[in-house]
Amino acid sequence: MTKADLVEVVAKKASLTAKAAREAVVAVFGAVTDALKKGDKVVVTGFGTFMVRSRKSRTGRNPQTGATINIPARKTPGFTAGKALKKVVR
């Protein structure tokens, strides 16, 4: 499902215009992005939790040369599905 498909489904289920549904979807994704940018956790009960995960620095290998390189620590977005979502998908 693409973002456009999601907008279409939201428009139908919520009886909104396509423009209003697009704005709603963009607003939700924007709010999640802003919260994660601040380092906050976003919990959507019954759906799941969006969070920022930290990866430690580690040693890697350049596949072309075989040389050892240092891969720096970084933050990455993460998602954990909630019980209700897991149950529906099974």
Backbone as XML, in Angstrom:
<?xml version="1.0"?>
<chain id="A" units="angstrom">
  <residue number="1" name="MET">
    <atom name="N" x="0.852" y="-1.173" z="0.000"/>
    <atom name="CA" x="0.000" y="0.000" z="0.000"/>
    <atom name="C" x="0.896" y="1.233" z="0.000"/>
  </residue>
  <residue number="2" name="THR">
    <atom name="N" x="0.637" y="2.131" z="-0.916"/>
    <atom name="CA" x="1.396" y="3.376" z="-0.996"/>
    <atom name="C" x="0.688" y="4.471" z="-0.197"/>
  </residue>
  <residue number="3" name="LYS">
    <atom name="N" x="1.356" y="5.600" z="-0.089"/>
    <atom name="CA" x="0.766" y="6.728" z="0.624"/>
    <atom name="C" x="-0.524" y="7.176" z="-0.072"/>
  </residue>
  <residue number="4" name="ALA">
    <atom name="N" x="-0.520" y="7.172" z="-1.398"/>
    <atom name="CA" x="-1.719" y="7.564" z="-2.155"/>
    <atom name="C" x="-2.874" y="6.592" z="-1.880"/>
  </residue>
  <residue number="5" name="ASP">
    <atom name="N" x="-2.554" y="5.297" z="-1.797"/>
    <atom name="CA" x="-3.583" y="4.306" z="-1.477"/>
    <atom name="C" x="-4.139" y="4.544" z="-0.077"/>
  </residue>
  <residue number="6" name="LEU">
    <atom name="N" x="-3.256" y="4.857" z="0.853"/>
    <atom name="CA" x="-3.673" y="5.136" z="2.223"/>
    <atom name="C" x="-4.595" y="6.351" z="2.275"/>
  </residue>
  <residue number="7" name="VAL">
    <atom name="N" x="-4.249" y="7.384" z="1.544"/>
    <atom name="CA" x="-5.090" y="8.593" z="1.494"/>
    <atom name="C" x="-6.468" y="8.246" z="0.943"/>
  </residue>
  <residue number="8" name="GLU">
    <atom name="N" x="-6.509" y="7.414" z="-0.070"/>
    <atom name="CA" x="-7.783" y="7.018" z="-0.676"/>
    <atom name="C" x="-8.651" y="6.247" z="0.324"/>
  </residue>
  <residue number="9" name="VAL">
    <atom name="N" x="-8.047" y="5.335" z="1.059"/>
    <atom name="CA" x="-8.788" y="4.546" z="2.047"/>
    <atom name="C" x="-9.298" y="5.437" z="3.174"/>
  </residue>
  <residue number="10" name="VAL">
    <atom name="N" x="-8.449" y="6.360" z="3.648"/>
    <atom name="CA" x="-8.861" y="7.282" z="4.718"/>
    <atom name="C" x="-10.025" y="8.144" z="4.243"/>
  </residue>
  <residue number="11" name="ALA">
    <atom name="N" x="-9.969" y="8.607" z="3.003"/>
    <atom name="CA" x="-11.045" y="9.442" z="2.458"/>
    <atom name="C" x="-12.372" y="8.675" z="2.442"/>
  </residue>
  <residue number="12" name="LYS">
    <atom name="N" x="-12.324" y="7.415" z="2.048"/>
    <atom name="CA" x="-13.553" y="6.617" z="1.981"/>
    <atom name="C" x="-14.088" y="6.292" z="3.369"/>
  </residue>
  <residue number="13" name="LYS">
    <atom name="N" x="-13.215" y="5.816" z="4.259"/>
    <atom name="CA" x="-13.672" y="5.387" z="5.583"/>
    <atom name="C" x="-14.117" y="6.535" z="6.471"/>
  </residue>
  <residue number="14" name="ALA">
    <atom name="N" x="-13.508" y="7.697" z="6.314"/>
    <atom name="CA" x="-13.849" y="8.837" z="7.166"/>
    <atom name="C" x="-14.778" y="9.828" z="6.469"/>
  </residue>
  <residue number="15" name="SER">
    <atom name="N" x="-15.232" y="9.493" z="5.276"/>
    <atom name="CA" x="-16.108" y="10.372" z="4.491"/>
    <atom name="C" x="-15.513" y="11.764" z="4.342"/>
  </residue>
  <residue number="16" name="LEU">
    <atom name="N" x="-14.239" y="11.803" z="3.918"/>
    <atom name="CA" x="-13.541" y="13.066" z="3.706"/>
    <atom name="C" x="-13.253" y="13.244" z="2.225"/>
  </residue>
  <residue number="17" name="THR">
    <atom name="N" x="-12.948" y="14.482" z="1.862"/>
    <atom name="CA" x="-12.491" y="14.714" z="0.498"/>
    <atom name="C" x="-11.070" y="14.191" z="0.385"/>
  </residue>
  <residue number="18" name="ALA">
    <atom name="N" x="-10.606" y="14.004" z="-0.832"/>
    <atom name="CA" x="-9.244" y="13.506" z="-1.039"/>
    <atom name="C" x="-8.223" y="14.492" z="-0.464"/>
  </residue>
  <residue number="19" name="LYS">
    <atom name="N" x="-8.491" y="15.781" z="-0.611"/>
    <atom name="CA" x="-7.572" y="16.798" z="-0.099"/>
    <atom name="C" x="-7.510" y="16.760" z="1.430"/>
  </residue>
  <residue number="20" name="ALA">
    <atom name="N" x="-8.661" y="16.648" z="2.074"/>
    <atom name="CA" x="-8.709" y="16.603" z="3.537"/>
    <atom name="C" x="-8.034" y="15.327" z="4.056"/>
  </residue>
  <residue number="21" name="ALA">
    <atom name="N" x="-8.254" y="14.213" z="3.371"/>
    <atom name="CA" x="-7.628" y="12.960" z="3.783"/>
    <atom name="C" x="-6.114" y="13.035" z="3.627"/>
  </residue>
  <residue number="22" name="ARG">
    <atom name="N" x="-5.639" y="13.639" z="2.526"/>
    <atom name="CA" x="-4.201" y="13.799" z="2.300"/>
    <atom name="C" x="-3.585" y="14.649" z="3.402"/>
  </residue>
  <residue number="23" name="GLU">
    <atom name="N" x="-4.266" y="15.733" z="3.768"/>
    <atom name="CA" x="-3.768" y="16.611" z="4.835"/>
    <atom name="C" x="-3.732" y="15.871" z="6.177"/>
  </residue>
  <residue number="24" name="ALA">
    <atom name="N" x="-4.736" y="15.041" z="6.430"/>
    <atom name="CA" x="-4.780" y="14.280" z="7.678"/>
    <atom name="C" x="-3.633" y="13.272" z="7.747"/>
  </residue>
  <residue number="25" name="VAL">
    <atom name="N" x="-3.399" y="12.559" z="6.658"/>
    <atom name="CA" x="-2.317" y="11.568" z="6.623"/>
    <atom name="C" x="-0.963" y="12.259" z="6.781"/>
  </residue>
  <residue number="26" name="VAL">
    <atom name="N" x="-0.772" y="13.353" z="6.072"/>
    <atom name="CA" x="0.493" y="14.106" z="6.175"/>
    <atom name="C" x="0.682" y="14.632" z="7.591"/>
  </residue>
  <residue number="27" name="ALA">
    <atom name="N" x="-0.398" y="15.092" z="8.222"/>
    <atom name="CA" x="-0.316" y="15.616" z="9.583"/>
    <atom name="C" x="0.067" y="14.520" z="10.578"/>
  </residue>
  <residue number="28" name="VAL">
    <atom name="N" x="-0.502" y="13.334" z="10.431"/>
    <atom name="CA" x="-0.180" y="12.225" z="11.334"/>
    <atom name="C" x="1.283" y="11.828" z="11.177"/>
  </residue>
  <residue number="29" name="PHE">
    <atom name="N" x="1.725" y="11.645" z="9.933"/>
    <atom name="CA" x="3.120" y="11.270" z="9.706"/>
    <atom name="C" x="4.068" y="12.369" z="10.180"/>
  </residue>
  <residue number="30" name="GLY">
    <atom name="N" x="3.676" y="13.612" z="9.991"/>
    <atom name="CA" x="4.495" y="14.731" z="10.453"/>
    <atom name="C" x="4.614" y="14.760" z="11.970"/>
  </residue>
  <residue number="31" name="ALA">
    <atom name="N" x="3.510" y="14.480" z="12.650"/>
    <atom name="CA" x="3.528" y="14.467" z="14.111"/>
    <atom name="C" x="4.414" y="13.339" z="14.641"/>
  </residue>
  <residue number="32" name="VAL">
    <atom name="N" x="4.340" y="12.170" z="14.017"/>
    <atom name="CA" x="5.189" y="11.049" z="14.426"/>
    <atom name="C" x="6.660" y="11.397" z="14.174"/>
  </residue>
  <residue number="33" name="THR">
    <atom name="N" x="6.950" y="11.967" z="13.017"/>
    <atom name="CA" x="8.320" y="12.348" z="12.671"/>
    <atom name="C" x="8.864" y="13.372" z="13.652"/>
  </residue>
  <residue number="34" name="ASP">
    <atom name="N" x="8.078" y="14.398" z="13.973"/>
    <atom name="CA" x="8.519" y="15.432" z="14.908"/>
    <atom name="C" x="8.799" y="14.861" z="16.293"/>
  </residue>
  <residue number="35" name="ALA">
    <atom name="N" x="7.937" y="13.961" z="16.750"/>
    <atom name="CA" x="8.130" y="13.356" z="18.066"/>
    <atom name="C" x="9.403" y="12.515" z="18.089"/>
  </residue>
  <residue number="36" name="LEU">
    <atom name="N" x="9.635" y="11.743" z="17.029"/>
    <atom name="CA" x="10.843" y="10.924" z="16.978"/>
    <atom name="C" x="12.095" y="11.788" z="16.873"/>
  </residue>
  <residue number="37" name="LYS">
    <atom name="N" x="11.982" y="12.908" z="16.171"/>
    <atom name="CA" x="13.113" y="13.824" z="16.049"/>
    <atom name="C" x="13.525" y="14.361" z="17.416"/>
  </residue>
  <residue number="38" name="LYS">
    <atom name="N" x="12.544" y="14.566" z="18.297"/>
    <atom name="CA" x="12.814" y="15.041" z="19.663"/>
    <atom name="C" x="13.313" y="13.910" z="20.563"/>
  </residue>
  <residue number="39" name="GLY">
    <atom name="N" x="13.174" y="12.663" z="20.108"/>
    <atom name="CA" x="13.583" y="11.520" z="20.916"/>
    <atom name="C" x="12.443" y="10.924" z="21.716"/>
  </residue>
  <residue number="40" name="ASP">
    <atom name="N" x="11.223" y="11.400" z="21.475"/>
    <atom name="CA" x="10.057" y="10.887" z="22.189"/>
    <atom name="C" x="9.583" y="9.569" z="21.573"/>
  </residue>
  <residue number="41" name="LYS">
    <atom name="N" x="8.768" y="8.871" z="22.331"/>
    <atom name="CA" x="8.155" y="7.630" z="21.884"/>
    <atom name="C" x="6.707" y="7.937" z="21.520"/>
  </residue>
  <residue number="42" name="VAL">
    <atom name="N" x="6.197" y="7.328" z="20.459"/>
    <atom name="CA" x="4.810" y="7.522" z="20.039"/>
    <atom name="C" x="4.084" y="6.196" z="20.199"/>
  </residue>
  <residue number="43" name="VAL">
    <atom name="N" x="3.099" y="6.165" z="21.104"/>
    <atom name="CA" x="2.348" y="4.946" z="21.374"/>
    <atom name="C" x="0.935" y="5.105" z="20.810"/>
  </residue>
  <residue number="44" name="VAL">
    <atom name="N" x="0.567" y="4.221" z="19.890"/>
    <atom name="CA" x="-0.778" y="4.194" z="19.330"/>
    <atom name="C" x="-1.408" y="2.904" z="19.847"/>
  </residue>
  <residue number="45" name="THR">
    <atom name="N" x="-2.233" y="3.039" z="20.862"/>
    <atom name="CA" x="-2.823" y="1.878" z="21.520"/>
    <atom name="C" x="-3.569" y="1.013" z="20.518"/>
  </residue>
  <residue number="46" name="GLY">
    <atom name="N" x="-3.301" y="-0.273" z="20.554"/>
    <atom name="CA" x="-3.935" y="-1.212" z="19.648"/>
    <atom name="C" x="-3.212" y="-1.356" z="18.319"/>
  </residue>
  <residue number="47" name="PHE">
    <atom name="N" x="-2.239" y="-0.487" z="18.054"/>
    <atom name="CA" x="-1.509" y="-0.546" z="16.789"/>
    <atom name="C" x="-0.038" y="-0.853" z="17.015"/>
  </residue>
  <residue number="48" name="GLY">
    <atom name="N" x="0.633" y="0.014" z="17.776"/>
    <atom name="CA" x="2.045" y="-0.230" z="18.034"/>
    <atom name="C" x="2.743" y="0.995" z="18.586"/>
  </residue>
  <residue number="49" name="THR">
    <atom name="N" x="4.073" y="0.881" z="18.698"/>
    <atom name="CA" x="4.891" y="1.936" z="19.272"/>
    <atom name="C" x="6.024" y="2.286" z="18.318"/>
  </residue>
  <residue number="50" name="PHE">
    <atom name="N" x="6.153" y="3.579" z="18.037"/>
    <atom name="CA" x="7.276" y="4.091" z="17.261"/>
    <atom name="C" x="8.284" y="4.643" z="18.255"/>
  </residue>
  <residue number="51" name="MET">
    <atom name="N" x="9.575" y="4.336" z="18.064"/>
    <atom name="CA" x="10.596" y="4.809" z="18.997"/>
    <atom name="C" x="11.903" y="5.033" z="18.250"/>
  </residue>
  <residue number="52" name="VAL">
    <atom name="N" x="12.835" y="5.697" z="18.938"/>
    <atom name="CA" x="14.169" y="5.896" z="18.395"/>
    <atom name="C" x="15.073" y="4.854" z="19.052"/>
  </residue>
  <residue number="53" name="ARG">
    <atom name="N" x="15.774" y="4.102" z="18.233"/>
    <atom name="CA" x="16.703" y="3.099" z="18.743"/>
    <atom name="C" x="18.128" y="3.574" z="18.490"/>
  </residue>
  <residue number="54" name="SER">
    <atom name="N" x="19.026" y="3.233" z="19.401"/>
    <atom name="CA" x="20.432" y="3.606" z="19.260"/>
    <atom name="C" x="21.248" y="2.382" z="18.871"/>
  </residue>
  <residue number="55" name="ARG">
    <atom name="N" x="22.079" y="2.557" z="17.868"/>
    <atom name="CA" x="22.996" y="1.493" z="17.460"/>
    <atom name="C" x="24.393" y="1.861" z="17.924"/>
  </residue>
  <residue number="56" name="LYS">
    <atom name="N" x="25.105" y="0.913" z="18.476"/>
    <atom name="CA" x="26.467" y="1.148" z="18.939"/>
    <atom name="C" x="27.398" y="1.201" z="17.734"/>
  </residue>
  <residue number="57" name="SER">
    <atom name="N" x="28.547" y="1.836" z="17.924"/>
    <atom name="CA" x="29.545" y="1.814" z="16.858"/>
    <atom name="C" x="30.120" y="0.401" z="16.784"/>
  </residue>
  <residue number="58" name="ARG">
    <atom name="N" x="30.520" y="0.009" z="15.587"/>
    <atom name="CA" x="31.041" y="-1.341" z="15.415"/>
    <atom name="C" x="32.070" y="-1.365" z="14.292"/>
  </residue>
  <residue number="59" name="THR">
    <atom name="N" x="32.791" y="-2.454" z="14.227"/>
    <atom name="CA" x="33.792" y="-2.625" z="13.187"/>
    <atom name="C" x="33.169" y="-3.399" z="12.039"/>
  </residue>
  <residue number="60" name="GLY">
    <atom name="N" x="33.390" y="-2.899" z="10.828"/>
    <atom name="CA" x="32.864" y="-3.555" z="9.638"/>
    <atom name="C" x="33.988" y="-3.829" z="8.655"/>
  </residue>
  <residue number="61" name="ARG">
    <atom name="N" x="33.620" y="-4.295" z="7.473"/>
    <atom name="CA" x="34.622" y="-4.608" z="6.457"/>
    <atom name="C" x="34.151" y="-4.077" z="5.121"/>
  </residue>
  <residue number="62" name="ASN">
    <atom name="N" x="35.034" y="-3.401" z="4.403"/>
    <atom name="CA" x="34.721" y="-2.908" z="3.075"/>
    <atom name="C" x="34.719" y="-4.115" z="2.135"/>
  </residue>
  <residue number="63" name="PRO">
    <atom name="N" x="33.597" y="-4.430" z="1.494"/>
    <atom name="CA" x="33.525" y="-5.628" z="0.667"/>
    <atom name="C" x="34.415" y="-5.563" z="-0.582"/>
  </residue>
  <residue number="64" name="GLN">
    <atom name="N" x="34.738" y="-4.365" z="-1.053"/>
    <atom name="CA" x="35.564" y="-4.244" z="-2.256"/>
    <atom name="C" x="37.045" y="-4.469" z="-1.960"/>
  </residue>
  <residue number="65" name="THR">
    <atom name="N" x="37.513" y="-3.871" z="-0.855"/>
    <atom name="CA" x="38.942" y="-3.945" z="-0.552"/>
    <atom name="C" x="39.266" y="-4.928" z="0.560"/>
  </residue>
  <residue number="66" name="GLY">
    <atom name="N" x="38.296" y="-5.260" z="1.377"/>
    <atom name="CA" x="38.535" y="-6.147" z="2.510"/>
    <atom name="C" x="39.097" y="-5.406" z="3.720"/>
  </residue>
  <residue number="67" name="ALA">
    <atom name="N" x="39.244" y="-4.093" z="3.589"/>
    <atom name="CA" x="39.800" y="-3.289" z="4.681"/>
    <atom name="C" x="38.795" y="-3.163" z="5.820"/>
  </residue>
  <residue number="68" name="THR">
    <atom name="N" x="39.312" y="-3.123" z="7.039"/>
    <atom name="CA" x="38.470" y="-2.950" z="8.221"/>
    <atom name="C" x="38.129" y="-1.469" z="8.365"/>
  </residue>
  <residue number="69" name="ILE">
    <atom name="N" x="36.858" y="-1.188" z="8.618"/>
    <atom name="CA" x="36.417" y="0.198" z="8.812"/>
    <atom name="C" x="35.596" y="0.297" z="10.087"/>
  </residue>
  <residue number="70" name="ASN">
    <atom name="N" x="35.536" y="1.495" z="10.627"/>
    <atom name="CA" x="34.738" y="1.740" z="11.819"/>
    <atom name="C" x="33.383" y="2.307" z="11.381"/>
  </residue>
  <residue number="71" name="ILE">
    <atom name="N" x="32.313" y="1.676" z="11.793"/>
    <atom name="CA" x="30.962" y="2.156" z="11.498"/>
    <atom name="C" x="30.501" y="2.915" z="12.738"/>
  </residue>
  <residue number="72" name="PRO">
    <atom name="N" x="30.252" y="4.225" z="12.613"/>
    <atom name="CA" x="29.913" y="5.033" z="13.798"/>
    <atom name="C" x="28.543" y="4.708" z="14.385"/>
  </residue>
  <residue number="73" name="ALA">
    <atom name="N" x="28.349" y="5.078" z="15.650"/>
    <atom name="CA" x="27.054" y="4.919" z="16.318"/>
    <atom name="C" x="26.048" y="5.839" z="15.654"/>
  </residue>
  <residue number="74" name="ARG">
    <atom name="N" x="24.794" y="5.430" z="15.672"/>
    <atom name="CA" x="23.744" y="6.282" z="15.103"/>
    <atom name="C" x="22.399" y="5.911" z="15.680"/>
  </residue>
  <residue number="75" name="LYS">
    <atom name="N" x="21.455" y="6.800" z="15.473"/>
    <atom name="CA" x="20.083" y="6.558" z="15.913"/>
    <atom name="C" x="19.276" y="6.137" z="14.699"/>
  </residue>
  <residue number="76" name="THR">
    <atom name="N" x="18.305" y="5.263" z="14.914"/>
    <atom name="CA" x="17.468" y="4.770" z="13.829"/>
    <atom name="C" x="16.028" y="4.634" z="14.324"/>
  </residue>
  <residue number="77" name="PRO">
    <atom name="N" x="15.042" y="4.882" z="13.465"/>
    <atom name="CA" x="13.655" y="4.719" z="13.899"/>
    <atom name="C" x="13.301" y="3.245" z="14.035"/>
  </residue>
  <residue number="78" name="GLY">
    <atom name="N" x="12.414" y="2.951" z="14.976"/>
    <atom name="CA" x="11.978" y="1.579" z="15.181"/>
    <atom name="C" x="10.486" y="1.520" z="15.419"/>
  </residue>
  <residue number="79" name="PHE">
    <atom name="N" x="9.927" y="0.355" z="15.195"/>
    <atom name="CA" x="8.497" y="0.143" z="15.398"/>
    <atom name="C" x="8.295" y="-1.224" z="16.025"/>
  </residue>
  <residue number="80" name="THR">
    <atom name="N" x="7.461" y="-1.287" z="17.034"/>
    <atom name="CA" x="7.065" y="-2.542" z="17.649"/>
    <atom name="C" x="5.549" y="-2.651" z="17.547"/>
  </residue>
  <residue number="81" name="ALA">
    <atom name="N" x="5.085" y="-3.722" z="16.935"/>
    <atom name="CA" x="3.647" y="-3.914" z="16.757"/>
    <atom name="C" x="2.983" y="-4.219" z="18.092"/>
  </residue>
  <residue number="82" name="GLY">
    <atom name="N" x="1.766" y="-3.710" z="18.273"/>
    <atom name="CA" x="0.994" y="-3.957" z="19.482"/>
    <atom name="C" x="0.285" y="-5.301" z="19.419"/>
  </residue>
  <residue number="83" name="LYS">
    <atom name="N" x="-0.269" y="-5.716" z="20.550"/>
    <atom name="CA" x="-0.955" y="-7.009" z="20.636"/>
    <atom name="C" x="-2.089" y="-7.130" z="19.620"/>
  </residue>
  <residue number="84" name="ALA">
    <atom name="N" x="-2.910" y="-6.100" z="19.528"/>
    <atom name="CA" x="-4.068" y="-6.160" z="18.634"/>
    <atom name="C" x="-3.640" y="-6.313" z="17.182"/>
  </residue>
  <residue number="85" name="LEU">
    <atom name="N" x="-2.609" y="-5.596" z="16.771"/>
    <atom name="CA" x="-2.127" y="-5.688" z="15.388"/>
    <atom name="C" x="-1.538" y="-7.066" z="15.118"/>
  </residue>
  <residue number="86" name="LYS">
    <atom name="N" x="-0.775" y="-7.586" z="16.069"/>
    <atom name="CA" x="-0.197" y="-8.922" z="15.910"/>
    <atom name="C" x="-1.296" y="-9.972" z="15.768"/>
  </residue>
  <residue number="87" name="LYS">
    <atom name="N" x="-2.341" y="-9.825" z="16.579"/>
    <atom name="CA" x="-3.438" y="-10.788" z="16.557"/>
    <atom name="C" x="-4.166" y="-10.770" z="15.220"/>
  </residue>
  <residue number="88" name="VAL">
    <atom name="N" x="-4.391" y="-9.586" z="14.653"/>
    <atom name="CA" x="-5.101" y="-9.457" z="13.386"/>
    <atom name="C" x="-4.273" y="-10.043" z="12.241"/>
  </residue>
  <residue number="89" name="VAL">
    <atom name="N" x="-2.958" y="-9.859" z="12.288"/>
    <atom name="CA" x="-2.091" y="-10.312" z="11.204"/>
    <atom name="C" x="-1.950" y="-11.830" z="11.208"/>
  </residue>
  <residue number="90" name="ARG">
    <atom name="N" x="-2.009" y="-12.456" z="12.364"/>
    <atom name="CA" x="-1.860" y="-13.922" z="12.424"/>
    <atom name="C" x="-2.894" y="-14.595" z="11.644"/>
  </residue>
</chain>
